[in-house]
Amino acid sequence: MKPNFSLRLRVFNLNCWGLPYVSKHRSDRMKRLGDFLNMESFDLALLEEVWSEQDFQCLKEKLSFTYPAAHYFRSGIIGSGLCVFSKHPIQEIIQHVYTLNGYPYMIHHGDWFCGKAVGLLVFHLSGLVLNAYVTHLHAEYSRQKDIYLAHRVAQAWELAQFIHHTSKKADVVLLCGDLNMHPKDLGCCLLREWTGLHDAYLETQDFKGFEEGYTMVPENHYVSQKDLEPFPCGIRIDYVLYKAVSGFCISCKSLKSTAGHGPYNGTPLSDHEALMATLCVRYSPLQQNPSFTYGPAGRLPLISVLREAWTELGLGIAQARWWAAFAGNVIGVGLLLLVLLCFLVAEERAREVAILLWTPNVGLVLGAGAVYLFHTQEARGLCRVQTELQHVLGREREAQDLSSEPQLALLLGQERGQN
Amino acid sequence: MKPNFSLRLRVFNLNCWGLPYVSKHRSDRMKRLGDFLNMESFDLALLEEVWSEQDFQCLKEKLSFTYPAAHYFRSGIIGSGLCVFSKHPIQEIIQHVYTLNGYPYMIHHGDWFCGKAVGLLVFHLSGLVLNAYVTHLHAEYSRQKDIYLAHRVAQAWELAQFIHHTSKKADVVLLCGDLNMHPKDLGCCLLREWTGLHDAYLETQDFKGFEEGYTMVPENHYVSQKDLEPFPCGIRIDYVLYKAVSGFCISCKSLKSTAGHGPYNGTPLSDHEALMATLCVRYSPLQQNPSFTYGPAGRLPLISVLREAWTELGLGIAQARWWAAFAGNVIGVGLLLLVLLCFLVAEERAREVAILLWTPNVGLVLGAGAVYLFHTQEARGLCRVQTELQHVLGREREAQDLSSEPQLALLLGQERGQN
């Protein structure tokens, strides 16, 4: 690598709100998105909520000249909605579907049917290895009573782990997507602390867009004003995150977001705002990997957030086990009822009613069985994440045994007491 | 790293056949397995089919002195059955659950309920990074009519991709497990070709065990003789695979398998044979990573196996789509019947029969709906794997455009024609 090596990366991210039959003016918005991407000629455009594969195919055709490489991440029943258009050839592709992603019986929320995932694309740019990740986590339907919190925290951990383990030889890591988490939310902190990713909005000196970097704002007429009631100014849930490892440094020269309307005014491209970042990567052989330079005090935020996530997952596990136990009881009652109905038929008492009730009762037992199995698997999935967090905390404890940082000892001591 | 650095690794692998209430003499076998592991003091013991977490906890307690580190990979409804005991501290843990893993309605086969997975443990041994993977793929219930072939090929690809992307900074990669594939099976070849892993049985000069390295043999009295009918001598489906990357070389000094009975004669430990490998890792700075030294001819087996897998997945997709379409038709017929029943009730004709048939018919529609959704998701999952294979073939085609290897051009030309 030449000492004066530098690379400019222009990146676009948008949650496209592309649900067929539901999202307003979808085909018009997709058309305008294609025109805009062609005109701006970014290095990389990472999109979420492109639920229709046909929309992807149309975009791919339209963008084939400016972005010769494209990939659609297939997953679940509806699809992950993730896709990427790139000016540069894609060297490698892999995706990871999140183990936990809501509940199949919450049909009106639909997340379970999507198979939410994280997609990774590896690029080789002038000898530099870039790992670009795109993701979309479970939506938050109520901030006051968020029944999906444990799932989103688990997804954030799976995402962080996936990045951590697949980016060990990358020079630059880029993550774009709709995390469905506010910047200070538990999952967001967990992700940043475990991966060491930096938030473009917080890092850049040149930001153009809404205050606080909001990416869902009431000014956007596609946004449901009711959903934004608790946050009258808007929320920030879409991100451009990045890091460079040893030997390179990366900075965000500028970050721009649309402001409730299209990029050149007019109708918005989506109910989310688009993010456009210009990143600059430079060769810097003396730059150390920050994860190796953390002292005990530097590990404090990580330990604190790991502990918080561990506790939150514990609540999720208790909830999942409660539902599994409830479904188990329903199965028991249903089976008893079936025996009773058999008895009534055999005794020729209320025979018609018994025969009539037989099938719904079988349905009840089968339905409760499915609920039991689902929540058993949910509890196991959450336990798995909790065990992984516990392992990291255990490693930190071992490191702490060698250090004498009192605050660290206190935090880890608390965690040890809870295990 | 010192020039004369060398490391000896003693590894144990066993599919433990630990299904509560089903597997014979389970607790006795687990007890003897614990005694044996304690006595032999391997560096690493990787186990499959430890379905009961209680069995893992008992083993963990028993082995805590010899193997201070242990991990159980939780997954699915029953569990992945995978666990690891190690003499050395585990630095990092991650697992990946396979997207496709059989069918929920094949309850008697049960694989779907396990959430089959691959687990990764990262070790730091005297400055060397060892990535140890343990896995168990979908079982093969009939070799003549293997309805799970596409799923197993997809799992083999996911496994290969997971290893490929998570081991980029590892010095040594080790994979142990029950792959449920014979050595020349498509999935096995795909895995070896894409990861560059070597088969300990084929590499070692010192093998003690059954001819052809069989790991399920009729001599083992726990083995169902009916299952082994097509292979009267036995089959090899359990493996120790390994590779070292640039700067290191690895060899298998010896490989030993049990021979239809316990390690010191007597009752076998399982219906599978145990594998015990002694690996030797040496520092070898001049050793090149074989993946970088492949010429066009060296890529031929990879391309050939990628194409074969691509075709096999195509058959799986067609099958999945057929089932989804069939379920769709059943839903249509069921809905029509519901309308007819409503009509009969409204017209007061055969009212009792109509009411009686209402609920089973609703059940039929719901059941067919579930089958439709499942096979839609299956087709999407298989398409995803096929797209990833196609991407690799595309990259190979680009490389081939720069080369003039006629055999390679022929193979890639065939694939191009089929896309």
Chai-1 contact restraints between the chains, C-beta under 6 A:
chainA,res_idxA,chainB,res_idxB,connection_type,confidence,min_distance_angstrom,max_distance_angstrom,comment,restraint_id
A,R74,B,R380,contact,1.0,0.0,6.0,A-B,restraint_1
A,R74,B,C383,contact,1.0,0.0,6.0,A-B,restraint_2
A,R74,B,R384,contact,1.0,0.0,6.0,A-B,restraint_3
A,G76,B,Q377,contact,1.0,0.0,6.0,A-B,restraint_4
A,I77,B,L373,contact,1.0,0.0,6.0,A-B,restraint_5
A,I77,B,T376,contact,1.0,0.0,6.0,A-B,restraint_6
A,I77,B,Q377,contact,1.0,0.0,6.0,A-B,restraint_7
A,I93,B,E388,contact,1.0,0.0,6.0,A-B,restraint_8
A,I93,B,H391,contact,1.0,0.0,6.0,A-B,restraint_9
A,I94,B,Q161,contact,1.0,0.0,6.0,A-B,restraint_10
A,I94,B,H165,contact,1.0,0.0,6.0,A-B,restraint_11
A,V97,B,T99,contact,1.0,0.0,6.0,A-B,restraint_12
A,T99,B,V97,contact,1.0,0.0,6.0,A-B,restraint_13
A,Q161,B,I94,contact,1.0,0.0,6.0,A-B,restraint_14
A,H165,B,I94,contact,1.0,0.0,6.0,A-B,restraint_15
A,H165,B,T166,contact,1.0,0.0,6.0,A-B,restraint_16
A,T166,B,H165,contact,1.0,0.0,6.0,A-B,restraint_17
A,T166,B,T166,contact,1.0,0.0,6.0,A-B,restraint_18
A,K168,B,K168,contact,1.0,0.0,6.0,A-B,restraint_19
A,K168,B,K169,contact,1.0,0.0,6.0,A-B,restraint_20
A,K169,B,K168,contact,1.0,0.0,6.0,A-B,restraint_21
A,K169,B,K169,contact,1.0,0.0,6.0,A-B,restraint_22
A,T359,B,T359,contact,1.0,0.0,6.0,A-B,restraint_23
A,T359,B,P360,contact,1.0,0.0,6.0,A-B,restraint_24
A,P360,B,T359,contact,1.0,0.0,6.0,A-B,restraint_25
A,G363,B,G363,contact,1.0,0.0,6.0,A-B,restraint_26
A,L373,B,I77,contact,1.0,0.0,6.0,A-B,restraint_27
A,T376,B,I77,contact,1.0,0.0,6.0,A-B,restraint_28
A,Q377,B,G76,contact,1.0,0.0,6.0,A-B,restraint_29
A,Q377,B,I77,contact,1.0,0.0,6.0,A-B,restraint_30
A,R380,B,R74,contact,1.0,0.0,6.0,A-B,restraint_31
A,C383,B,R74,contact,1.0,0.0,6.0,A-B,restraint_32
A,R384,B,R74,contact,1.0,0.0,6.0,A-B,restraint_33
A,E388,B,I93,contact,1.0,0.0,6.0,A-B,restraint_34
A,H391,B,I93,contact,1.0,0.0,6.0,A-B,restraint_35
